[in-house]
Amino acid sequence: MSKRDIGNEILEGLKDISAWQRGAVKLKTARITLPSAKDAANIRKHLNLSQEAFAAFLGVSVGTLRNWEQGRREPHGAARALLLIAERKPQAFLEVLKPARTARRAA
C-alpha cells in the first residue's frame, strides 16, 4: 500500500479548478432530481408502509409527512435524499428498515 501525498493531491485539484475557470477543461456533470412533496405518498404506498412507519424511518413526525403528502410543505435536506433512496432502491430501503421494525416489535 503506497502512502498518499495529500498536499500534492490538493495542489493538483487547485490546478484543475484553475484550468476549468480558464475554460481549458470541461468538467463532467450530472443532474439528480430529488423527490418532492408530491412524490412522498406514492413512494410510501409503493413500499407498503403506514404513515407512522415511514415517518419514523425518515426521522420526521407523522404530521410532517402528512403535510408533505397533502402538498402543504416540502421535504428538505436528508429527508429528500432518503426519499430518493426509497424511490430508486426500494429493496435497500426496506432491508435497512427491517431491523428497526423487528426491534420495535420486541420492545
Residue pairs with C-beta under 8 A, 6 or more apart in sequence:
16 25
19 25
20 26
20 27
32 84
34 80
34 81
34 83
34 84
35 43
35 75
35 80
35 83
35 84
35 87
36 74
36 75
36 80
37 67
37 68
37 69
37 71
37 72
37 73
37 74
37 75
38 71
39 83
39 87
40 65
40 68
40 69
40 75
40 83
41 68
41 69
43 83
43 86
43 87
44 51
44 54
44 65
44 69
44 86
46 87
46 90
47 54
47 86
47 90
47 93
47 94
49 57
49 97
51 62
51 65
51 66
51 69
52 62
53 97
53 101
54 65
55 61
55 62
55 64
55 65
56 100
57 82
57 97
57 100
58 65
58 79
58 82
58 83
59 78
59 79
60 75
60 79
64 73
67 73
68 74
68 75
75 83
82 93
85 92
85 93
86 93
